Amino acid sequence: MDRVLVHNIGMLATPRGFSARRGEEQGRIEILRNAWILCEEGRIVSLGSCEPPVTEARRIDAEGLLVTPGLVDAHTHLIFGGWRQNELALKLRGVTYLEILARGGGILSTVKATREATEDELFDKAWDALDEMMDLGVTTVEAKSGYGLDLDTELKQLRVIRRLNEEHPADLAATFLGAHALPPEYKEDREAYLRLLCDQVIPTVAKQKLAAFCDVFCETGVFSAEESRRILETGKRFGLIPKIHADEIDPIGGSQLTEEVGAISAEHLIVCPPEGIEAMRKAGTVACCLPATSFYLGSTFAPVRDMIAAGVPVALASDFNPGSCPSLNLQFVMNLGCLRYRMTPEEVLSGVTLNAAAAIARADSIGSLEKGKQADLVIWDAPDLDFLGYRMGSNLARLVIKKGKVQGGWLRGLYD
């Protein structure tokens, strides 16, 4: 029997529950001192403090350090061809994201590279990124398509996500984002592309069971609120759960759509207005905020304190992509959550574990350390939770355990 006992835990810190935490609850973390966790067949069977049970098990000594749930990155654009380092000089000269897009750069340049890449090339590139993410403490990753903008390439991206989920130790959740931009071949005919998405691509994605979620980039120059509603409602008819990129640059009504379509999450929300926060509260939508993108673009930061005060559950994610956030470091995102969103370390922990799991409909199985949940956890090179928000620039993930097996961290070689 595959049994693992993690013992001598100085501090075990975890949110509790099977749904997103909101308001004051987001900052309520259970702390156990001198703790232990017993895992069997990839699941937590018991945990507690003081003396661990006497049982036959592989033993991992946490050496008095901090243990938390494995991190969940609930918003990434993991599958893409090429990079966009050539845009850095433009951004330094003040050229905006939408101006770069209008010149045929931005998303459209990545679309070209992704269309040209083979499925195996995309798979190998994403595998390496997942390895790096897992070494940083991430055990579950949401991954979007959206760099194909045609039927064949969107399906190619989603097949890569499915292969990774089957073969890589990390768990992946697939999101269809065909409405990421208007492809160049449809520049003069928006309606034709909307028909392609709604009449052909979404039904095919659903029929092949390649995604659980449908997302749309609701933004000036991309898709309007009405177009976004049409796409998300079509996705719902085919069993895809709505997500929405909203209020990243301009507040054009994306966050207000969350209540209308029943979105599980709204993403970005940098300029989210009060009425959008209220709509998310009513809908129970998880606000998935991306501080590393604000940092990279030099833009403002989402009004997270207002969201928490209003009772909106907040998740934090990397937004890893080749243009607006070429970083997959969720530990850095946690630092920014404290320093720029003014979140407490406890609120941040909920944001990258249980609330992030809720944003991808997996809070019933991951996101907290509780009996019956998947044995995904991190032993940190840290004495307490405050240390994770305080230290920055170093990888503090000492060991990363996925389904009861050591799969990452900078000490994993000693435990393979």
C-alpha positions in Angstrom: 0.0 0.0 0.0 1.3 3.5 -1.0 1.4 5.2 2.4 3.4 8.4 3.3 3.7 10.1 6.6 4.9 13.7 6.6 5.9 14.5 10.2 7.8 17.0 12.3 5.9 19.9 10.7 6.6 23.1 12.6 3.5 24.9 11.3 0.8 23.4 9.1 -1.3 26.3 7.6 -4.4 25.6 5.5 -7.8 27.1 4.7 -10.6 24.7 5.3 -13.7 23.8 3.3 -15.0 22.7 -0.1 -15.9 26.1 -1.6 -14.3 29.5 -2.0 -13.7 31.6 1.2 -14.9 35.3 1.0 -14.8 38.4 3.2 -13.3 37.8 6.6 -13.4 34.0 6.0 -10.7 34.4 3.3 -8.2 35.3 6.1 -9.1 32.5 8.4 -6.5 29.8 8.2 -6.2 26.8 10.4 -2.8 26.5 12.1 -1.5 23.3 13.6 1.9 23.2 15.4 4.1 20.1 15.6 1.9 18.5 13.1 1.8 15.5 10.8 -0.1 14.3 7.7 -0.8 10.7 6.8 -1.4 10.0 3.1 -2.5 6.8 1.5 -3.0 6.1 -2.2 -2.6 9.8 -3.0 -5.2 11.1 -0.5 -5.0 12.5 3.0 -6.4 10.0 5.5 -5.6 11.8 8.7 -3.7 14.7 10.1 -3.1 16.2 13.5 -0.6 17.7 16.0 1.8 16.2 18.5 2.7 12.6 18.1 2.0 11.0 14.7 0.3 7.6 14.5 2.4 4.5 14.6 2.1 3.0 11.2 4.0 1.5 8.4 4.7 4.3 5.9 7.4 6.1 4.0 8.3 8.9 6.4 9.2 12.5 5.3 10.7 14.7 7.9 9.5 18.3 7.5 12.3 19.4 9.9 10.1 21.8 11.8 9.3 23.9 8.7 6.0 25.3 7.2 3.6 23.0 5.3 0.7 24.3 3.2 -1.5 22.9 0.5 0.0 22.7 -3.0 -0.5 25.9 -4.9 -3.1 26.2 -7.6 -2.5 28.5 -10.6 -6.0 29.3 -11.8 -5.1 31.4 -14.9 -2.4 30.6 -17.4 -1.9 30.7 -21.2 0.5 27.8 -21.0 0.4 26.5 -24.6 2.0 28.9 -27.1 4.6 29.1 -29.7 7.5 31.5 -29.7 8.2 34.4 -27.3 7.7 38.2 -27.6 10.9 39.7 -26.2 10.9 42.0 -29.2 8.0 43.9 -27.7 9.9 45.0 -24.7 11.6 47.9 -26.4 8.1 49.1 -27.7 6.7 49.0 -24.2 9.6 50.9 -22.8 8.9 53.6 -25.3 5.3 53.8 -24.1 3.5 51.9 -26.9 0.4 50.4 -25.3 -0.8 46.8 -25.3 -3.8 47.7 -27.6 -1.5 49.7 -29.9 0.8 46.7 -30.3 -2.2 44.5 -31.0 -3.4 47.0 -33.7 0.0 46.8 -35.4 -0.4 43.0 -35.8 1.8 42.2 -32.8 0.8 41.0 -29.4 -1.6 38.1 -29.4 -1.5 38.0 -33.2 2.2 37.3 -33.4 1.8 34.5 -30.9 -1.1 33.1 -33.0 1.2 32.9 -36.0 3.9 31.1 -34.0 1.4 28.7 -32.4 -0.2 27.9 -35.7 3.3 27.1 -37.1 4.4 24.9 -34.2 3.8 21.2 -34.1 1.8 19.5 -31.4 4.9 17.9 -30.1 6.8 21.2 -30.0 4.0 22.8 -28.0 3.9 19.8 -25.7 7.6 19.8 -24.9 7.7 23.5 -24.3 4.7 23.4 -21.9 6.1 20.3 -20.1 9.3 22.2 -19.3 7.2 25.1 -18.0 5.1 22.7 -15.8 8.3 21.3 -14.4 9.4 24.7 -13.4 6.0 25.6 -11.9 6.0 22.4 -9.8 9.4 23.2 -8.5 8.0 26.5 -7.3 5.2 24.8 -5.4 2.4 24.6 -8.0 0.5 21.3 -8.2 -2.5 22.2 -10.3 -2.7 24.5 -13.3 -5.5 26.0 -15.4 -4.4 26.3 -19.1 -6.2 28.2 -21.8 -6.2 27.8 -25.6 -6.6 31.1 -27.5 -3.5 31.3 -29.6 -5.0 29.4 -32.5 -8.1 31.4 -33.4 -9.0 28.8 -35.9 -10.5 25.3 -35.5 -7.4 23.2 -36.1 -5.0 25.2 -33.9 -7.4 25.6 -31.0 -8.0 21.9 -31.0 -4.3 21.3 -31.2 -3.7 23.5 -28.1 -6.4 21.7 -26.2 -5.1 18.3 -27.2 -1.7 19.3 -25.8 -3.4 20.2 -22.5 -5.1 16.9 -22.4 -1.8 15.0 -23.1 -0.1 17.0 -20.4 -2.9 16.2 -17.9 -2.5 12.5 -18.7 1.3 12.4 -18.6 2.7 15.1 -16.4 2.5 14.8 -12.6 0.6 18.2 -12.4 -3.1 18.3 -12.8 -4.4 20.5 -15.5 -7.8 22.1 -16.1 -8.5 23.1 -19.7 -10.2 26.3 -20.8 -11.3 27.1 -24.4 -10.4 30.7 -25.2 -11.1 30.9 -28.9 -12.4 34.4 -28.3 -9.0 35.8 -27.3 -8.7 38.2 -30.3 -10.0 38.6 -33.8 -7.8 36.7 -36.2 -6.3 38.6 -39.1 -8.3 36.7 -41.7 -11.5 37.9 -40.1 -10.5 41.5 -39.6 -13.2 42.8 -41.9 -15.9 40.4 -40.9 -16.3 40.0 -37.1 -19.7 38.4 -37.5 -18.2 35.5 -39.5 -15.7 34.8 -36.8 -18.4 34.8 -34.1 -20.4 32.4 -36.2 -17.3 30.2 -36.6 -16.9 30.1 -32.8 -20.5 29.5 -32.0 -21.5 27.2 -34.8 -18.4 25.1 -35.3 -15.5 25.5 -32.8 -17.4 25.4 -29.5 -19.5 22.4 -30.5 -16.4 20.5 -31.7 -14.5 21.3 -28.5 -17.5 20.1 -26.4 -18.0 17.0 -28.5 -14.4 16.0 -28.2 -14.4 16.8 -24.4 -11.3 18.9 -24.7 -12.3 21.7 -22.2 -14.3 22.2 -19.1 -14.6 26.0 -19.4 -15.2 28.7 -22.0 -13.5 32.0 -21.7 -13.7 35.3 -23.6 -11.5 38.5 -23.7 -14.1 41.2 -23.1 -12.2 44.4 -23.8 -12.0 47.5 -26.0 -10.8 46.5 -29.4 -11.4 42.8 -28.8 -14.9 41.5 -27.9 -17.8 43.7 -26.6 -19.9 42.7 -23.7 -22.8 41.7 -26.0 -20.4 39.5 -28.1 -19.0 38.0 -25.0 -22.5 37.2 -23.7 -23.3 35.4 -27.0 -20.1 33.3 -26.9 -20.4 32.4 -23.2 -24.1 31.5 -23.6 -23.2 29.3 -26.5 -20.5 27.6 -24.4 -23.1 27.0 -21.6 -25.5 25.3 -24.1 -22.7 22.8 -24.8 -21.8 22.2 -21.2 -18.8 24.6 -20.9 -18.6 26.6 -17.7 -18.3 30.4 -18.3 -15.2 32.4 -17.4 -14.4 35.9 -18.5 -11.4 38.2 -19.0 -12.9 41.5 -17.8 -11.9 45.0 -17.0 -8.2 44.6 -17.7 -7.9 47.9 -19.6 -11.3 49.5 -19.9 -14.5 48.7 -17.8 -16.8 47.9 -20.7 -19.2 45.7 -18.8 -17.4 42.4 -18.5 -17.5 42.1 -14.8 -21.2 42.9 -14.8 -21.8 39.9 -17.2 -20.7 37.5 -14.4 -24.1 37.6 -12.8 -26.0 37.3 -16.1 -24.1 34.2 -17.4 -23.2 32.6 -14.0 -19.5 32.9 -14.5 -17.4 30.7 -12.2 -14.6 33.3 -12.4 -13.8 36.7 -13.7 -10.1 37.4 -14.6 -7.8 40.4 -14.5 -10.3 43.0 -13.1 -7.7 45.8 -12.9 -10.2 48.5 -13.4 -13.3 46.7 -12.1 -16.0 49.2 -11.1 -18.2 48.9 -8.0 -21.1 47.6 -10.0 -18.9 44.8 -11.3 -17.9 43.9 -7.8 -21.5 43.8 -6.8 -22.4 41.5 -9.7 -19.6 39.1 -8.8 -20.8 39.1 -5.2 -24.3 38.2 -6.2 -23.1 35.5 -8.6 -20.6 34.0 -6.2 -18.0 34.5 -8.9 -14.3 34.1 -7.9 -12.3 37.2 -8.8 -9.1 35.8 -10.2 -6.6 38.7 -10.0 -3.3 38.8 -11.7 -0.9 41.2 -10.0 2.2 40.1 -12.0 0.5 41.4 -15.1 -0.1 44.8 -13.5 3.5 44.8 -12.4 4.9 43.9 -15.9 2.7 46.3 -17.8 3.2 49.1 -15.2 -0.5 49.5 -14.8 -2.7 49.9 -11.8 -3.6 47.0 -9.5 -7.0 45.5 -9.1 -9.1 46.8 -6.2 -8.8 43.6 -4.2 -9.4 45.2 -0.8 -12.8 46.5 -2.1 -13.6 43.0 -3.4 -12.8 41.3 -0.1 -14.7 43.9 1.8 -17.7 43.4 -0.4 -17.7 39.6 0.1 -16.2 38.6 -3.3 -13.8 35.6 -3.0 -10.4 36.5 -4.5 -7.9 34.1 -6.1 -4.5 35.0 -7.3 -2.8 33.6 -10.4 0.2 34.1 -12.6 -1.4 34.8 -16.1 1.8 33.2 -17.5 1.9 34.2 -21.2 4.5 35.4 -23.7 3.2 39.0 -23.9 1.8 40.6 -20.8 3.3 38.3 -18.1 6.2 36.1 -19.2 6.5 34.8 -15.6 5.1 31.6 -14.1 6.4 32.3 -10.6 3.3 32.0 -8.3 5.6 32.8 -5.3 6.2 36.2 -6.8 2.5 36.6 -7.2 2.1 35.9 -3.5 4.6 38.6 -2.7 2.7 41.1 -4.9 -0.6 40.0 -3.2 0.8 41.2 0.1 2.8 44.3 -1.2 0.5 45.7 -3.8 -3.0 44.3 -3.0 -2.3 44.8 0.7 -3.6 41.3 1.4 -2.6 39.5 4.6 -0.5 36.3 4.2 -3.5 34.3 5.3 -5.7 35.9 2.6 -3.0 35.3 0.0 -2.8 31.6 1.0 -6.5 31.1 0.5 -6.1 33.0 -2.8 -3.6 30.6 -4.2 -5.1 27.4 -2.8 -8.8 27.0 -2.0 -10.1 30.0 -3.8 -8.0 29.2 -6.8 -9.3 25.6 -6.7 -12.9 27.0 -6.6 -12.2 29.1 -9.7 -11.6 25.8 -11.6 -14.4 23.8 -9.9 -12.0 21.6 -7.9 -12.4 22.9 -4.3 -14.0 19.6 -3.4 -10.7 17.7 -4.0 -7.8 20.1 -3.7 -6.9 23.5 -2.2 -6.8 22.6 1.5 -5.2 19.9 3.7 -8.2 17.9 5.0 -9.2 14.3 5.3 -10.3 12.9 1.9 -8.7 15.5 -0.2 -5.8 14.9 -2.6 -2.4 14.7 -0.9 -1.0 17.9 -2.6 1.3 19.8 -0.3 4.4 21.9 -0.1 7.2 21.8 2.6 8.6 25.4 2.5 12.0 26.6 3.6 10.2 28.9 5.9 9.3 28.9 9.6 5.8 30.4 9.3 3.3 31.8 6.9 4.5 35.4 7.2 7.8 34.3 5.8 6.3 33.5 2.4 5.0 37.0 2.0 8.1 38.6 3.4 10.9 36.8 1.4 11.1 37.3 -2.3 13.4 36.4 -5.2 14.3 32.9 -3.9 12.5 29.6 -4.4 11.2 28.7 -1.0 9.6 25.4 -2.1 11.8 22.8 -0.4 9.7 19.7 -1.3 6.5 19.5 -3.4 4.3 16.5 -2.9 1.7 15.6 -5.5 -0.8 12.9 -4.8 1.5 11.7 -2.0 4.6 11.5 -4.1 7.6 13.9 -4.2 7.5 15.6 -7.6 9.1 19.0 -7.2 11.0 21.5 -5.0 14.7 22.2 -4.9 15.4 19.1 -2.7 13.3 16.6 -4.7 16.4 14.8 -5.9 17.1 13.6 -2.4 13.7 12.0 -2.2 13.2 10.5 -5.7 
